[in-house]
Amino acid sequence: TRIVVDEDGHAWNIVKCDGEYYYVDATWGDASYLTDSGNGEALTTINYDYLCITTDDLSHTHIIDNPVRVPNCIVRLDNYYVKEDLYFLTLDTLKLETIFSGENITQGGSVSIRFANKEVFDEFQTIMLDEQQIFQYIGGSTTTLAYTTNDQLYTYTFMF
């Protein structure tokens, strides 16, 4: 299928996993094309926001212009965040504690999480970041935190 964004065409794939259809943008999942400050070193953070997403998810950030009929992608079972238990229907502090005490944090990696809707996304922002409760979960003597967000898909990626 073809997605048009700001008058520039962009090719997407529709894949079938376990009998269900999903949109995939393989470009976003490949960080090797990105370089840090032009020095030729690939960035290590992979963006999972567009890995096995629904038509509704995609429509939050893109205008869909299909020249051919394609399936409506409505299931999230094989979405990256759902499969990796990084998807939050509610703000689950026990789950956050498990995620932020994992090996990605201790090895200086990154962690990406996604929220089901704006309300949970905003609740996380208020409690964990504005009120700085996240520092209870990441431990150590860390006093600063680097992160990016996708406000349309309700994701956070933290770099440690």
C-alpha positions as CSV (number, residue, x, y, z in Angstrom):
1,T,0.0,0.0,0.0
2,R,1.1,3.6,-0.4
3,I,0.9,6.3,2.3
4,V,1.2,10.0,1.4
5,V,2.7,12.3,4.0
6,D,3.2,16.0,3.3
7,E,3.0,15.5,-0.5
8,D,5.8,12.9,-0.4
9,G,5.0,9.3,-1.2
10,H,6.1,6.7,1.3
11,A,5.9,2.9,0.7
12,W,4.5,0.7,3.5
13,N,4.0,-3.0,3.8
14,I,1.0,-4.9,4.9
15,V,2.0,-8.2,6.5
16,K,-0.1,-11.1,7.6
17,C,0.9,-12.6,11.0
18,D,-1.1,-15.4,12.6
19,G,-4.0,-14.8,10.2
20,E,-4.2,-11.0,10.9
21,Y,-3.1,-8.1,8.8
22,Y,-0.7,-5.3,10.1
23,Y,1.0,-2.2,8.7
24,V,4.8,-2.3,8.9
25,D,7.4,0.4,8.1
26,A,10.7,-1.5,8.0
27,T,12.6,1.8,7.5
28,W,11.7,2.9,11.0
29,G,12.9,-0.4,12.5
30,D,16.3,-0.1,10.8
31,A,18.5,2.4,12.7
32,S,21.5,1.7,10.5
33,Y,20.6,4.4,8.0
34,L,20.8,7.0,10.8
35,T,24.1,8.4,11.8
36,D,25.1,10.4,14.9
37,S,26.5,13.9,14.0
38,G,27.7,12.7,10.6
39,N,30.5,10.6,12.0
40,G,29.2,7.5,10.3
41,E,28.3,5.6,13.5
42,A,24.9,4.0,13.4
43,L,22.5,5.0,16.2
44,T,21.6,2.0,18.4
45,T,18.0,3.0,19.3
46,I,15.4,1.3,17.1
47,N,12.0,2.8,16.7
48,Y,9.3,0.2,17.1
49,D,6.3,2.6,16.7
50,Y,5.4,1.3,13.3
51,L,6.0,-2.5,13.7
52,C,2.7,-4.3,13.2
53,I,0.3,-1.5,13.7
54,T,-3.4,-1.0,13.0
55,T,-5.0,1.2,10.3
56,D,-6.3,3.4,13.2
57,D,-2.7,3.7,14.6
58,L,-1.3,4.7,11.3
59,S,-4.0,7.2,10.6
60,H,-2.9,9.1,13.8
61,T,0.3,10.1,12.0
62,H,-0.2,9.6,8.3
63,I,-2.7,10.2,5.5
64,I,-3.5,6.9,3.9
65,D,-3.9,7.1,0.1
66,N,-4.4,3.5,-1.2
67,P,-4.3,3.1,-5.0
68,V,-5.5,-0.5,-4.5
69,R,-7.9,-2.0,-2.0
70,V,-6.1,-3.3,1.1
71,P,-7.3,-5.1,4.2
72,N,-8.3,-3.0,7.2
73,C,-5.8,-3.8,10.0
74,I,-7.7,-3.9,13.3
75,V,-5.8,-6.3,15.6
76,R,-2.9,-5.5,17.9
77,L,-1.9,-9.0,19.0
78,D,1.4,-9.0,17.1
79,N,2.2,-5.4,17.7
80,Y,5.8,-5.1,19.0
81,Y,4.7,-3.4,22.3
82,V,1.9,-5.9,22.9
83,K,4.2,-8.9,22.2
84,E,6.9,-7.6,24.4
85,D,4.5,-6.7,27.3
86,L,5.4,-3.0,26.9
87,Y,1.8,-1.9,26.2
88,F,-0.2,-0.3,29.0
89,L,-4.0,-0.2,29.2
90,T,-3.6,1.5,32.6
91,L,-0.7,2.8,34.6
92,D,0.7,-0.4,36.1
93,T,3.5,0.6,38.5
94,L,4.5,-3.1,39.1
95,K,4.9,-3.6,35.4
96,L,6.9,-0.4,35.1
97,E,9.2,-1.5,37.9
98,T,9.9,-4.7,36.1
99,I,10.6,-3.0,32.8
100,F,12.8,-0.3,34.3
101,S,14.9,-2.8,36.3
102,G,15.6,-4.9,33.3
103,E,18.9,-5.5,31.6
104,N,18.5,-2.7,29.0
105,I,18.9,-0.2,31.8
106,T,21.8,-1.9,33.4
107,Q,23.6,-2.3,30.1
108,G,23.1,1.3,29.0
109,G,20.5,0.5,26.4
110,S,17.0,1.8,25.8
111,V,13.5,1.0,26.7
112,S,10.3,1.8,24.7
113,I,6.8,1.7,26.1
114,R,3.4,2.4,24.6
115,F,0.1,3.5,26.2
116,A,-3.4,2.6,24.9
117,N,-4.7,6.1,24.9
118,K,-3.9,9.8,25.7
119,E,-5.3,9.6,29.3
120,V,-2.8,6.8,30.3
121,F,0.0,8.5,28.4
122,D,-0.7,11.8,30.2
123,E,-1.0,10.1,33.6
124,F,2.4,8.5,33.0
125,Q,3.8,11.9,32.1
126,T,2.4,13.5,35.3
127,I,3.3,10.9,37.8
128,M,6.5,9.4,36.5
129,L,8.1,12.4,34.8
130,D,6.6,15.6,36.1
131,E,6.6,14.3,39.7
132,Q,9.9,12.4,39.0
133,Q,8.7,9.1,40.4
134,I,10.5,7.3,37.6
135,F,13.7,7.7,39.5
136,Q,12.4,5.3,42.1
137,Y,12.3,2.6,39.4
138,I,15.5,3.2,37.5
139,G,17.6,3.2,40.7
140,G,21.3,4.2,41.0
141,S,22.5,7.8,41.3
142,T,20.9,8.9,38.0
143,T,19.5,12.4,38.3
144,T,18.9,13.0,34.6
145,L,16.9,11.1,32.0
146,A,16.9,11.2,28.2
147,Y,13.8,10.3,26.4
148,T,11.7,10.9,23.2
149,T,8.0,10.7,22.7
150,N,5.5,10.1,20.0
151,D,2.5,12.0,21.1
152,Q,0.2,10.6,18.4
153,L,1.0,6.9,19.1
154,Y,1.5,7.5,22.9
155,T,5.0,6.1,23.1
156,Y,8.1,6.9,25.1
157,T,11.6,5.7,24.4
158,F,14.1,6.1,27.3
159,M,17.9,6.0,26.7
160,F,20.2,5.0,29.5
